[in-house]
């Protein structure tokens, strides 16, 4: 299984290809170091969407949408790095990674985990899929509670993570993923800044 990141390949020797979809633009002043991005339109955007702000520009950044305030703003899963102003009117675009994965590996797979990695799982099959992220260290209550996503329904996709390094990394900095179905699955590990 090939696991990819937005900026670099984590395991495979492949570069992710990107396509850009729905677009809006910044229509008010937004400060850096906070998660809210005021935009002209929110229709068509969804929580979990990967977006790129100011693609190719000096203030380019990639974020994942956490929540949406209809018609007003997008709230990200982490703070913005740069200020984006009304005068700059930066574009905000849905960013989709296109990657090819032949099949999931029966024994699972792994990726380098910086603590800022999400996995993007697309279930292209006809049956529900369970994804398990193995913990390496028990929680502070002494329980080894793997992060289970019990059902990613047929035709659905989901962002899962991030994964705390102290809980999910092995001695080599790897995080392990197991899918109970190994066909018609696309999976990428995406590291956010």
Backbone as a chain_set.jsonl record, in Angstrom:
{"seq": "XXXXXXXXXXXXXXXXXXXXXXXXXXXXXXXXXXXXXXXXXXXXXXXXXXXXXXXXXXXXXXXXXXXXXXXXXXXXXXXXXXXXXXXXXXXXXXXXXXXXXXXXXXXXXXXXXXXXXXXXXXXXXXXXXXXXXXXXXXXXXXXXXXXXXXXXXXXXXXXXXXXXXXXXXXXXXXXXXXXXXXXXXXXXXXXXX", "coords": {"N": [[0.847, -1.157, 0.0], [0.582, 2.195, -0.802], [1.39, 5.067, 0.895], [0.86, 8.457, 1.05], [2.003, 11.847, 1.403], [1.055, 15.318, 1.539], [3.174, 17.074, 0.947], [5.44, 15.533, 0.631], [6.58, 12.258, -0.266], [5.805, 9.636, 1.85], [6.308, 6.827, 2.1], [6.189, 5.429, -0.424], [7.728, 5.63, -3.712], [6.504, 7.654, -5.145], [4.998, 10.599, -6.533], [2.367, 12.59, -5.33], [-0.486, 13.441, -7.278], [-2.412, 16.313, -7.903], [-5.725, 17.596, -7.969], [-7.829, 20.381, -8.422], [-10.794, 21.693, -7.148], [-13.863, 23.017, -6.323], [-14.023, 26.529, -5.766], [-13.504, 29.443, -3.805], [-13.062, 32.736, -2.437], [-11.019, 34.709, -0.209], [-12.728, 37.12, 1.658], [-12.596, 38.981, 3.634], [-10.617, 40.398, 6.311], [-8.284, 38.194, 7.747], [-6.627, 36.985, 10.514], [-3.344, 35.638, 11.236], [-2.368, 32.613, 13.014], [-4.782, 31.651, 14.093], [-7.826, 29.721, 13.655], [-9.953, 30.41, 11.888], [-11.296, 31.188, 8.711], [-12.474, 33.711, 6.848], [-14.647, 33.805, 4.159], [-15.927, 34.319, 0.758], [-17.928, 32.548, -0.089], [-19.472, 29.524, 1.086], [-20.843, 27.35, 0.234], [-20.956, 24.02, -0.916], [-18.525, 23.29, 0.172], [-17.173, 21.044, 2.634], [-16.928, 19.661, 5.978], [-13.808, 18.151, 6.685], [-12.809, 18.393, 4.141], [-9.876, 18.894, 2.227], [-8.118, 21.811, 1.778], [-6.555, 24.347, -0.241], [-4.986, 27.378, 0.202], [-4.341, 30.401, -1.442], [-2.861, 29.27, -3.654], [0.298, 28.597, -5.001], [1.247, 31.071, -4.307], [2.928, 33.474, -2.126], [1.796, 33.178, 0.355], [0.851, 30.608, 0.505], [-0.932, 27.871, 1.831], [-1.974, 24.745, 3.236], [-4.866, 23.271, 4.516], [-7.232, 21.513, 6.628], [-10.71, 21.381, 6.649], [-12.601, 21.9, 9.525], [-15.091, 22.791, 10.69], [-18.017, 24.492, 9.369], [-19.317, 27.707, 8.924], [-22.115, 28.605, 7.677], [-22.187, 30.449, 4.704], [-20.379, 32.296, 5.697], [-17.779, 31.551, 6.917], [-14.922, 29.301, 7.094], [-13.782, 26.963, 9.372], [-10.721, 25.771, 10.408], [-8.857, 22.713, 11.122], [-6.533, 23.313, 12.325], [-4.562, 26.192, 13.282], [-4.197, 29.057, 11.08], [-1.26, 29.818, 9.215], [-0.514, 32.161, 7.97], [-1.605, 35.618, 7.609], [-4.539, 36.437, 5.85], [-5.913, 38.7, 3.733], [-8.718, 40.892, 2.92], [-8.048, 42.65, 0.859], [-6.047, 41.206, -0.454], [-7.476, 39.033, -1.391], [-7.198, 36.175, -1.561], [-7.376, 33.033, -3.266], [-9.328, 30.189, -2.341], [-9.302, 26.827, -2.43], [-10.725, 23.582, -2.956], [-8.75, 20.782, -2.549], [-7.661, 17.913, -3.989], [-6.083, 14.846, -3.561], [-4.742, 12.656, -5.905], [-4.111, 9.404, -6.174], [-2.613, 6.25, -6.707], [-3.304, 3.085, -5.621], [-2.682, -0.237, -5.502], [-3.734, -2.485, -3.923], [-4.856, -2.931, -0.553], [-2.685, -3.981, 2.072], [-2.732, -7.143, 3.537], [-1.671, -7.634, 6.149], [-1.535, -5.108, 7.117], [-0.225, -1.721, 7.044], [2.205, 0.934, 7.253], [3.277, 4.253, 8.265], [5.467, 7.112, 8.424], [5.159, 8.967, 11.284], [4.608, 12.178, 12.236], [3.086, 13.315, 14.131], [1.448, 15.134, 13.077], [-0.026, 14.001, 11.108], [-2.647, 12.903, 9.065], [-4.779, 10.268, 7.974], [-6.198, 9.611, 4.858], [-8.866, 7.914, 3.775], [-10.404, 6.146, 1.211], [-13.196, 4.329, 0.47], [-13.831, 2.371, -2.026], [-15.238, 0.124, -2.47], [-17.907, -2.388, -2.336], [-18.699, -3.08, 0.165], [-18.834, -2.325, 3.72], [-16.075, -0.895, 5.535], [-13.611, -1.421, 8.002], [-11.224, 0.404, 9.761], [-8.238, 0.226, 11.514], [-6.107, 1.787, 13.775], [-3.179, 1.112, 15.218], [-2.295, 1.373, 18.608], [0.764, 1.946, 20.322], [1.495, 2.362, 22.872], [-0.05, 2.109, 26.025], [-2.874, 4.084, 27.172], [-3.126, 6.802, 29.631], [-4.672, 5.582, 31.51], [-3.953, 3.028, 31.437], [-4.904, 1.416, 29.413], [-4.829, -0.294, 26.333], [-6.009, 1.036, 23.827], [-6.797, 0.802, 20.729], [-7.228, 3.033, 17.982], [-10.138, 2.836, 16.532], [-11.987, 2.974, 13.56], [-14.992, 2.118, 13.015], [-16.736, 1.816, 10.854], [-16.429, 2.625, 7.566], [-18.449, 3.405, 5.226], [-19.492, 1.774, 2.165], [-18.386, 3.417, -0.713], [-17.839, 5.757, 0.65], [-15.602, 8.263, 2.045], [-13.012, 9.219, 4.346], [-11.296, 11.334, 6.65], [-8.847, 10.604, 9.012], [-7.358, 11.086, 12.138], [-5.263, 13.625, 13.742], [-2.433, 11.589, 14.879], [-1.166, 11.008, 18.0], [2.26, 11.076, 18.749], [3.425, 9.904, 21.034], [1.644, 7.909, 21.692], [1.026, 6.381, 19.396], [3.301, 5.89, 17.822], [5.917, 3.595, 16.947], [9.196, 2.408, 18.012], [10.673, 3.255, 15.844], [9.414, 5.473, 14.882], [7.134, 4.953, 13.427], [3.686, 4.587, 12.472], [0.956, 2.349, 12.574], [-1.438, 0.923, 10.353], [-4.377, -0.924, 9.865], [-6.578, -2.454, 7.657], [-9.723, -4.037, 7.414], [-10.675, -4.961, 5.042], [-9.238, -5.598, 1.895], [-9.459, -4.755, -0.751], [-10.306, -2.454, -3.357], [-9.675, -0.05, -2.049], [-8.409, 3.132, -1.348], [-5.758, 4.846, 0.09], [-4.136, 7.432, 1.847], [-1.458, 9.053, 3.533], [-1.411, 12.098, 4.995], [0.448, 14.86, 5.706], [0.13, 17.706, 7.65], [1.106, 21.142, 7.96]], "CA": [[0.0, 0.0, 0.0], [1.353, 3.429, -0.873], [0.862, 6.124, 1.732], [1.453, 9.683, 0.554], [1.771, 13.085, 2.123], [0.848, 16.439, 0.639], [4.415, 17.717, 0.544], [6.486, 14.569, 0.294], [6.153, 10.874, -0.217], [6.244, 9.05, 3.113], [6.871, 5.5, 1.89], [6.337, 5.044, -1.825], [8.545, 6.505, -4.531], [5.568, 8.309, -6.051], [4.558, 11.942, -6.199], [0.922, 12.705, -5.456], [-1.013, 14.376, -8.248], [-3.5, 17.035, -7.269], [-6.718, 18.293, -8.765], [-8.462, 21.443, -7.657], [-12.217, 21.745, -7.46], [-14.626, 24.182, -5.92], [-13.173, 27.646, -5.372], [-14.051, 30.697, -3.309], [-11.922, 33.592, -2.118], [-11.037, 35.436, 1.061], [-13.441, 38.378, 1.441], [-12.444, 39.823, 4.827], [-9.288, 40.238, 6.886], [-8.114, 37.029, 8.613], [-5.338, 37.005, 11.197], [-2.582, 34.395, 11.376], [-2.39, 31.991, 14.343], [-6.145, 31.331, 14.524], [-8.293, 28.749, 12.667], [-11.126, 30.82, 11.106], [-11.022, 31.843, 7.434], [-13.673, 34.353, 6.321], [-14.646, 33.614, 2.713], [-17.084, 34.845, 0.041], [-18.984, 31.534, -0.173], [-19.136, 28.253, 1.728], [-21.647, 26.283, -0.367], [-20.186, 22.989, -1.601], [-17.424, 22.874, 1.024], [-17.625, 20.125, 3.679], [-15.926, 19.298, 6.974], [-12.918, 17.092, 6.22], [-12.195, 18.753, 2.859], [-8.525, 19.446, 2.206], [-8.138, 23.013, 0.956], [-5.317, 25.084, -0.438], [-5.211, 28.821, 0.221], [-3.313, 31.156, -2.163], [-2.025, 28.289, -4.363], [1.421, 29.134, -5.765], [1.627, 32.389, -3.813], [3.814, 33.554, -0.96], [1.05, 32.798, 1.562], [0.201, 29.318, 0.268], [-1.003, 26.91, 2.927], [-2.961, 23.683, 3.11], [-5.556, 23.026, 5.778], [-8.4, 20.643, 6.586], [-11.868, 22.057, 7.228], [-13.193, 21.265, 10.704], [-16.51, 23.155, 10.684], [-18.389, 25.538, 8.419], [-20.335, 28.65, 9.341], [-22.731, 28.778, 6.356], [-22.166, 31.769, 4.097], [-19.464, 33.22, 6.366], [-16.382, 31.182, 7.167], [-14.476, 27.92, 7.239], [-12.9, 26.817, 10.525], [-9.76, 24.727, 10.111], [-8.467, 21.843, 12.23], [-5.395, 23.952, 12.996], [-4.459, 27.622, 13.004], [-3.574, 29.544, 9.856], [0.119, 30.28, 9.363], [-0.419, 33.515, 7.427], [-2.79, 36.461, 7.536], [-5.12, 36.516, 4.506], [-6.733, 39.897, 3.832], [-9.715, 41.186, 1.896], [-7.353, 43.265, -0.274], [-5.32, 40.16, -1.178], [-8.525, 38.185, -1.992], [-6.61, 34.873, -1.888], [-8.265, 31.931, -3.631], [-9.446, 29.059, -1.417], [-9.736, 25.76, -3.32], [-10.686, 22.197, -2.502], [-7.543, 20.141, -3.068], [-7.84, 16.463, -3.931], [-4.934, 14.039, -3.951], [-5.044, 11.511, -6.762], [-3.04, 8.453, -5.948], [-2.971, 4.905, -7.142], [-2.934, 2.06, -4.666], [-3.216, -1.455, -6.082], [-4.577, -3.14, -2.921], [-4.368, -2.805, 0.816], [-1.878, -5.123, 2.477], [-3.487, -7.914, 4.525], [-1.113, -7.475, 7.489], [-1.499, -3.693, 7.453], [0.872, -0.916, 6.521], [2.661, 1.924, 8.213], [3.793, 5.508, 7.738], [6.231, 7.93, 9.367], [4.182, 9.815, 11.953], [5.17, 13.374, 12.876], [2.091, 13.856, 15.053], [0.624, 16.042, 12.276], [-0.438, 13.21, 9.95], [-3.988, 12.348, 8.95], [-4.9, 9.356, 6.846], [-7.386, 9.811, 4.024], [-9.267, 6.581, 3.318], [-11.542, 6.085, 0.287], [-13.714, 2.977, 0.322], [-14.448, 2.237, -3.338], [-15.842, -1.207, -2.552], [-19.34, -2.574, -2.148], [-18.949, -3.438, 1.562], [-18.272, -1.416, 4.716], [-14.662, -1.099, 5.831], [-13.138, -1.006, 9.327], [-9.818, 0.794, 9.766], [-7.713, 0.219, 12.87], [-4.802, 2.41, 13.968], [-2.657, 0.435, 16.409], [-1.519, 2.118, 19.595], [1.979, 1.277, 20.76], [1.624, 2.615, 24.305], [-1.355, 2.263, 26.667], [-3.237, 5.433, 27.602], [-2.773, 7.064, 31.028], [-5.49, 4.703, 32.345], [-3.395, 1.698, 31.297], [-5.647, 0.655, 28.413], [-4.32, -0.263, 24.957], [-7.249, 1.23, 23.068], [-6.523, 1.171, 19.354], [-8.192, 3.959, 17.398], [-10.927, 2.118, 15.529], [-13.086, 3.561, 12.819], [-15.695, 0.85, 12.82], [-17.358, 1.668, 9.538], [-16.403, 3.586, 6.47], [-19.419, 2.74, 4.365], [-19.182, 1.646, 0.742], [-18.473, 4.67, -1.45], [-17.501, 6.908, 1.486], [-14.199, 8.532, 2.363], [-12.896, 9.835, 5.65], [-9.998, 11.744, 7.18], [-8.684, 10.08, 10.36], [-6.134, 11.569, 12.752], [-3.877, 13.162, 13.746], [-2.078, 10.513, 15.802], [-0.121, 11.434, 18.936], [3.482, 10.277, 18.623], [3.691, 9.13, 22.252], [0.707, 6.79, 21.784], [0.884, 5.57, 18.19], [4.569, 5.59, 17.152], [6.814, 2.573, 17.479], [10.546, 2.914, 18.278], [11.207, 3.838, 14.612], [8.575, 6.599, 14.481], [6.104, 4.482, 12.502], [2.314, 4.37, 12.923], [0.471, 1.189, 11.825], [-2.823, 0.96, 9.907], [-4.887, -2.21, 9.383], [-7.926, -2.413, 7.075], [-10.266, -5.393, 7.407], [-10.928, -5.299, 3.638], [-8.026, -5.222, 1.184], [-9.68, -4.429, -2.157], [-11.049, -1.224, -3.665], [-9.381, 0.937, -1.02], [-7.315, 4.071, -1.583], [-5.388, 5.416, 1.387], [-2.977, 8.327, 1.795], [-1.087, 9.72, 4.78], [-1.246, 13.51, 4.643], [1.031, 15.629, 6.801], [-0.192, 19.124, 7.6], [2.162, 21.936, 8.617]], "C": [[0.898, 1.227, 0.0], [0.673, 4.488, -0.031], [1.601, 7.399, 1.4], [1.175, 10.842, 1.475], [1.63, 14.217, 1.115], [2.174, 16.967, 0.108], [5.515, 16.747, 0.156], [5.917, 13.163, 0.374], [6.684, 10.267, 1.071], [6.911, 7.705, 2.882], [7.166, 5.209, 0.427], [7.214, 6.033, -2.565], [7.696, 7.248, -5.542], [5.296, 9.727, -5.586], [3.05, 11.988, -6.317], [0.577, 13.709, -6.549], [-2.193, 15.059, -7.593], [-4.458, 17.569, -8.317], [-7.399, 19.286, -7.846], [-9.905, 21.562, -8.109], [-12.81, 23.081, -7.109], [-13.704, 25.281, -5.406], [-14.026, 28.787, -4.83], [-12.857, 31.608, -3.072], [-12.131, 34.26, -0.764], [-11.746, 36.766, 0.809], [-13.457, 39.286, 2.676], [-11.05, 39.566, 5.388], [-9.287, 39.08, 7.888], [-6.719, 37.079, 9.218], [-4.665, 35.642, 11.136], [-2.788, 33.862, 12.799], [-3.789, 31.846, 14.944], [-6.772, 30.505, 13.392], [-9.399, 29.207, 11.714], [-10.703, 31.59, 9.856], [-12.341, 32.377, 6.892], [-13.6, 34.338, 4.802], [-15.938, 34.129, 2.092], [-18.236, 33.847, 0.003], [-18.52, 30.246, 0.493], [-19.886, 27.075, 1.103], [-20.757, 25.318, -1.148], [-18.968, 22.522, -0.834], [-17.983, 21.993, 2.135], [-16.537, 19.928, 4.725], [-15.117, 18.096, 6.476], [-12.283, 17.388, 4.877], [-10.798, 19.299, 3.086], [-8.575, 20.654, 1.293], [-6.742, 23.596, 0.825], [-5.693, 26.552, -0.534], [-4.039, 29.478, -0.499], [-2.328, 30.237, -2.888], [-0.967, 28.986, -5.211], [1.916, 30.484, -5.289], [2.502, 32.319, -2.575], [3.127, 33.118, 0.326], [0.343, 31.459, 1.382], [0.216, 28.47, 1.533], [-2.144, 25.929, 2.677], [-3.563, 23.428, 4.482], [-6.711, 22.054, 5.538], [-9.535, 21.37, 7.289], [-12.412, 21.228, 8.391], [-14.705, 21.515, 10.719], [-16.735, 24.291, 9.696], [-19.472, 26.401, 9.042], [-20.957, 29.135, 8.022], [-22.734, 30.238, 5.904], [-21.149, 32.729, 4.671], [-18.015, 32.775, 6.389], [-16.19, 29.674, 7.206], [-13.553, 27.885, 8.45], [-12.03, 25.597, 10.288], [-9.465, 23.872, 11.347], [-7.242, 22.375, 12.953], [-5.304, 25.394, 12.54], [-3.821, 27.908, 11.651], [-2.147, 29.988, 10.163], [0.231, 31.75, 8.994], [-1.719, 34.277, 7.616], [-3.239, 36.467, 6.073], [-6.133, 37.645, 4.55], [-7.731, 40.027, 2.693], [-9.031, 41.774, 0.66], [-6.595, 42.232, -1.103], [-6.275, 39.226, -1.918], [-7.977, 36.83, -2.438], [-7.682, 33.852, -2.253], [-8.206, 30.855, -2.557], [-10.062, 27.93, -2.246], [-9.736, 24.411, -2.625], [-9.562, 21.513, -3.263], [-7.719, 18.642, -2.894], [-6.565, 15.781, -4.379], [-5.423, 12.895, -4.821], [-3.862, 10.571, -6.653], [-3.525, 7.081, -6.345], [-2.438, 3.919, -6.125], [-3.504, 0.749, -5.183], [-4.143, -2.212, -5.143], [-4.012, -2.817, -1.548], [-3.615, -4.083, 1.156], [-2.578, -5.828, 3.637], [-2.967, -7.705, 5.947], [-1.049, -6.038, 7.942], [-0.32, -2.995, 6.818], [1.211, 0.137, 7.549], [3.158, 3.167, 7.493], [4.589, 6.2, 8.829], [5.257, 8.94, 9.959], [4.866, 10.961, 12.689], [4.265, 13.913, 13.974], [1.164, 14.833, 14.351], [0.107, 15.325, 11.026], [-1.869, 12.735, 10.116], [-3.92, 11.258, 7.892], [-6.235, 9.623, 6.171], [-7.712, 8.456, 3.421], [-10.489, 6.713, 2.416], [-11.944, 4.622, 0.147], [-14.47, 2.913, -1.001], [-15.173, 0.925, -3.517], [-17.336, -1.194, -2.303], [-19.701, -2.931, -0.705], [-18.32, -2.406, 2.484], [-16.853, -1.841, 5.07], [-14.392, -0.65, 7.264], [-11.645, -0.728, 9.222], [-9.364, 0.851, 11.217], [-6.324, 0.858, 12.857], [-4.269, 1.85, 15.281], [-1.901, 1.385, 17.327], [-0.306, 1.281, 19.987], [2.16, 1.379, 22.269], [0.226, 2.753, 24.909], [-1.606, 3.718, 27.072], [-2.888, 5.605, 29.083], [-3.639, 6.283, 32.013], [-5.029, 3.25, 32.224], [-4.062, 0.824, 30.247], [-4.99, 0.814, 27.04], [-5.535, -0.182, 24.047], [-6.934, 1.741, 21.665], [-7.617, 2.1, 18.844], [-8.918, 3.247, 16.267], [-11.912, 3.057, 14.86], [-13.892, 2.354, 12.38], [-16.326, 0.716, 11.453], [-17.078, 2.875, 8.661], [-17.257, 2.897, 5.412], [-18.961, 2.721, 2.911], [-19.397, 2.991, 0.054], [-18.113, 5.904, -0.654], [-15.992, 7.091, 1.59], [-14.148, 9.294, 3.668], [-11.452, 10.219, 5.927], [-9.948, 11.252, 8.624], [-7.366, 10.604, 10.913], [-6.332, 12.957, 13.325], [-3.631, 12.146, 14.859], [-0.919, 10.961, 16.687], [1.074, 10.495, 18.855], [3.705, 9.39, 19.845], [2.769, 7.922, 22.389], [0.799, 5.834, 20.598], [2.205, 5.197, 17.516], [5.295, 4.427, 17.805], [8.197, 3.201, 17.673], [11.171, 3.573, 17.051], [10.37, 5.009, 14.101], [7.47, 6.235, 13.513], [4.759, 4.314, 13.209], [1.716, 3.298, 12.011], [-1.035, 1.243, 11.589], [-3.216, -0.433, 9.419], [-6.313, -1.996, 8.879], [-8.454, -3.837, 7.02], [-10.652, -5.867, 6.001], [-9.717, -4.82, 2.861], [-8.229, -4.915, -0.3], [-10.508, -3.156, -2.272], [-10.888, -0.156, -2.598], [-8.238, 1.821, -1.49], [-7.031, 4.729, -0.234], [-4.138, 6.262, 1.211], [-2.714, 8.857, 3.191], [-0.71, 11.144, 4.404], [-0.722, 14.25, 5.858], [0.694, 17.095, 6.608], [0.883, 19.888, 8.348], [1.877, 22.178, 10.088]], "O": [[1.88, 1.275, 0.741], [-0.508, 4.774, -0.23], [2.83, 7.438, 1.455], [0.213, 10.819, 2.243], [2.043, 14.082, -0.037], [2.277, 17.276, -1.079], [6.432, 17.114, -0.579], [4.891, 12.927, 1.012], [7.876, 10.366, 1.359], [7.99, 7.462, 3.424], [8.272, 4.791, 0.083], [7.422, 7.153, -2.099], [8.121, 7.452, -6.679], [5.356, 10.023, -4.392], [2.493, 11.486, -7.293], [1.271, 14.71, -6.723], [-2.905, 14.44, -6.802], [-4.05, 17.946, -9.416], [-7.526, 19.057, -6.643], [-10.199, 21.536, -9.304], [-12.332, 24.133, -7.533], [-12.73, 25.012, -4.703], [-15.119, 29.06, -5.326], [-11.742, 31.275, -3.473], [-13.247, 34.359, -0.253], [-11.412, 37.471, -0.144], [-14.234, 40.238, 2.748], [-10.38, 38.618, 4.979], [-10.156, 38.989, 8.755], [-5.733, 37.202, 8.492], [-5.331, 34.616, 11.001], [-3.31, 34.559, 13.668], [-3.956, 31.911, 16.162], [-6.291, 30.579, 12.261], [-9.756, 28.457, 10.805], [-9.881, 32.504, 9.914], [-13.224, 31.604, 6.519], [-12.618, 34.796, 4.218], [-16.926, 34.352, 2.793], [-19.399, 34.248, 0.058], [-17.335, 29.914, 0.471], [-19.589, 25.922, 1.414], [-19.913, 25.738, -1.94], [-18.417, 21.465, -1.143], [-19.132, 22.164, 2.543], [-15.351, 20.017, 4.407], [-15.671, 17.149, 5.919], [-11.322, 16.723, 4.491], [-10.563, 20.068, 4.018], [-9.025, 20.548, 0.152], [-5.87, 23.369, 1.664], [-6.611, 26.921, -1.267], [-2.882, 29.166, -0.218], [-1.114, 30.395, -2.76], [-1.28, 29.85, -6.031], [2.907, 30.996, -5.81], [2.778, 31.242, -2.048], [3.795, 32.729, 1.284], [-0.664, 31.203, 2.041], [1.235, 28.363, 2.216], [-3.13, 26.239, 2.008], [-2.851, 23.378, 5.485], [-7.112, 21.808, 4.4], [-9.358, 21.909, 8.381], [-12.651, 20.027, 8.264], [-15.497, 20.574, 10.755], [-15.8, 24.954, 9.249], [-20.43, 25.888, 9.621], [-20.382, 29.98, 7.337], [-23.209, 31.129, 6.608], [-21.045, 33.863, 4.204], [-17.124, 33.502, 5.948], [-17.136, 28.895, 7.33], [-12.633, 28.698, 8.544], [-12.537, 24.513, 10.001], [-9.782, 24.259, 12.472], [-6.939, 21.944, 14.066], [-5.898, 25.774, 11.531], [-3.021, 27.123, 11.142], [-1.868, 30.479, 11.256], [0.979, 32.499, 9.622], [-2.789, 33.687, 7.762], [-2.408, 36.499, 5.166], [-7.104, 37.58, 5.304], [-7.615, 39.374, 1.655], [-9.394, 41.434, -0.466], [-6.509, 42.364, -2.324], [-5.918, 38.684, -2.964], [-8.251, 36.382, -3.551], [-8.75, 33.804, -1.642], [-7.163, 30.636, -1.94], [-11.195, 28.044, -2.711], [-8.863, 24.123, -1.806], [-9.445, 21.655, -4.48], [-7.905, 18.159, -1.778], [-6.025, 16.089, -5.442], [-6.415, 12.242, -4.497], [-2.738, 10.927, -7.008], [-4.723, 6.799, -6.315], [-1.248, 3.924, -5.808], [-4.724, 0.631, -5.294], [-5.255, -2.554, -5.544], [-2.839, -2.474, -1.407], [-3.885, -5.141, 0.588], [-2.973, -5.184, 4.609], [-3.772, -7.606, 6.873], [-0.561, -5.759, 9.037], [0.489, -3.619, 6.131], [0.573, 0.221, 8.598], [3.424, 3.151, 6.291], [4.414, 5.915, 10.014], [4.604, 9.683, 9.225], [5.61, 10.742, 13.646], [4.63, 14.86, 14.672], [0.201, 15.314, 14.948], [-0.164, 15.961, 10.008], [-2.254, 12.229, 11.17], [-3.077, 11.324, 6.997], [-7.257, 9.832, 6.825], [-6.927, 7.911, 2.645], [-11.49, 7.315, 2.803], [-11.136, 3.781, -0.245], [-15.617, 3.35, -1.086], [-15.674, 0.637, -4.603], [-17.946, -0.147, -2.089], [-20.881, -3.07, -0.382], [-17.392, -1.697, 2.095], [-16.483, -3.005, 4.919], [-14.892, 0.39, 7.692], [-10.894, -1.526, 8.662], [-10.03, 1.457, 12.056], [-5.477, 0.513, 12.033], [-4.849, 2.091, 16.34], [-0.998, 2.104, 16.899], [-0.36, 0.051, 19.979], [2.884, 0.587, 22.873], [-0.608, 3.46, 24.345], [-0.666, 4.483, 27.286], [-2.41, 4.667, 29.721], [-3.382, 6.309, 33.217], [-5.622, 2.351, 32.821], [-3.813, -0.38, 30.195], [-4.639, 1.923, 26.637], [-6.029, -1.198, 23.557], [-6.818, 2.946, 21.438], [-8.782, 1.974, 19.222], [-8.374, 3.078, 15.176], [-12.59, 3.84, 15.526], [-13.494, 1.645, 11.455], [-16.442, -0.395, 10.937], [-17.45, 4.002, 8.988], [-16.83, 1.927, 4.785], [-18.15, 3.545, 2.487], [-20.44, 3.625, 0.21], [-18.079, 7.001, -1.21], [-15.214, 6.193, 1.267], [-15.12, 9.941, 4.057], [-10.515, 9.539, 5.508], [-10.898, 11.457, 9.381], [-6.352, 10.567, 10.216], [-7.466, 13.432, 13.391], [-4.511, 11.88, 15.676], [0.171, 11.257, 16.197], [0.921, 9.273, 18.887], [4.131, 8.244, 19.705], [3.086, 6.996, 23.136], [0.667, 4.622, 20.764], [2.229, 4.269, 16.707], [5.3, 4.277, 19.027], [8.347, 4.412, 17.511], [12.101, 4.368, 17.189], [10.6, 5.487, 12.991], [6.92, 7.11, 12.845], [4.7, 3.95, 14.383], [1.94, 3.329, 10.801], [-1.808, 1.563, 12.492], [-2.48, -1.055, 8.652], [-7.151, -1.43, 9.581], [-7.73, -4.752, 6.628], [-10.925, -7.05, 5.8], [-9.208, -3.733, 3.137], [-7.248, -4.823, -1.039], [-11.306, -2.833, -1.392], [-11.837, 0.558, -2.274], [-7.219, 1.325, -1.973], [-7.949, 5.117, 0.488], [-3.199, 5.868, 0.52], [-3.653, 9.086, 3.953], [0.193, 11.369, 3.598], [-1.361, 14.27, 6.91], [0.936, 17.664, 5.544], [1.505, 19.352, 9.265], [2.669, 22.826, 10.772]]}, "num_chains": 1, "name": "protein.A"}
